[in-house]
Amino acid sequence: MNKPALRRHDRSEMLHARACLHMPGGVNSPVRAFGAVGGTPPFIVSGRGNAIIDADGNTYCDYVGSWGPLILGHAHPRVVEAVVKAAGSGLSFGACHAAEIELAEAIRARMPHLELLRLVNSGTEAAMSAIRLARAATGRDKIVKFAGCYHGHADSFLVQAGSGALTFGTPSSPGVPLAVAADTLLARYNDLDSVSACFAGNTDSIACVIVEPVAGNMGVMPPRPGFLAGLRQLCDRHGALLVFDEVITGFRVHPGGAAALYGIAPDLTVLGKIIGGGLPVGAFGGRAELMRELAPLGPVYQAGTLSGNPLACAAGIATLRVLEEENPYERIDRLAVRLESGLRNAIRAAGQAGTVNRVGSMLTLFFGPEEVRSLIDAVRADTARFARWHGAMLKAGHYLPPAQFEAMFVSAAHTESDIDATIEAAGHVLNALSGDAT
């Protein structure tokens, strides 16, 4: 492969400077700032299929996919058509409409353990609401989360890893009260003993255990065999609820989400991303007796002006229909396996240490550790080397997540040729990096 010409970023740099005058760090979500990899983030003007184009006219093969929702690729014709049609009838009503019923029916048909559900506007809102419901239903205050799992930026979730499972968390962001953080207990992902220790030290006070069934926010991390089943058993034994955060995995790793993939039914499930087809959306649902505790049927208050937005519903319905009719999962997974294998071979051929974790169509290349099963393993990764890898791959025309601890996503719009081109570029970049000082 010929070495690509240096890509100009004059327009993106100008836009970034302008953005910094009006928005903190010039961004509306921190990872977009490229702080973990350096350089100026490209400003995207359009996307179609597997490709995005920045303000300077550079085209990239995209493995971010708006962080997971674009399983069909950018601007899928049927999704765009559905959104345009919905927009012609009105952008928002703040009232009941048929599309929100249709989206709920489509979700429940694929996830029958969601006996009732409620649409909201983001994954953060959905997770926050699910926790409130769990606390109300159990009459308990404490929750267990896993170090490295991300459930949005609500106060209860922004807690650092403690020195052990029984250590009360400390806030990982200023503005989170210590009293709030004290009700969040930390366990280690893929470590049932750490969860048992949480229960042993907090008898009758834990409302729920919330988990990403496939961790996606410390890099992709599969659950060990028996881990999710063990969580189910521990929650049942101690009268706590099990909450699956499937914002990323829902309709991504399996047509029925991670719950179907692993055969575990949680009490409550948090959804987002794919169910909105690229538009802002969230949902939470579960057993009917729990969901009936929500207003107006019960005392637990939750509301949202734009919940069930007709455009997001239209995009989500169209996306789920295409997934059902075309069933691209097997082909997407084959492509992801091809990419995983190619990256592993490229790492090995370059004489570098590292590994690739994959579940379905989501994967992460870790530099350094040769096995990553928990946050303890993940934080050993060589983030400086990842930053150099990211910058070189970007110059070669491949848009990867701008942080070591995020997931790459393969979509139905990718082809074998795309995957092979990415593997070839990765080989050249890794060989070039093999002589770098770490």
Secondary structure, 3 states (H helix, E strand, C coil): CCCCCCCCCHHHHHHHHHHHCCCHHHCCCHHHHCCCCCCCCCCEEEEEECEEEECCCCEEEECCHHHCCCCCCECCHHHHHHHHHHHCCCCCCCCCCHHHHHHHHHHHHHCCCCCEEEEECCHHHHHHHHHHHHHHHHCCCEEEEECCCCCCCCHHHCECCCCCCCCECCECCCCCCHHHHCCEEEECCCCHHHHHHHHHHCCCCEEEEEECCCECCCCCECCCCCHHHHHHHHHHHHCCEEEEECCCCCCCCCCCHHHHHHCCCCCEEEEEHHHHCCCCCEEEEECHHHHCCECCCCCECCCCCCCCCHHHHHHHHHHHHHHHHHCCHHHHHHHHHHHHHHHHHHHHHCCCCEEEEEECCEEEEEECCCCCCCHHHHCCCCHHHHHHHHHHHHHCCEECCCCCCCCEECCCCCCHHHHHHHHHHHHHHHHHHCCCCC
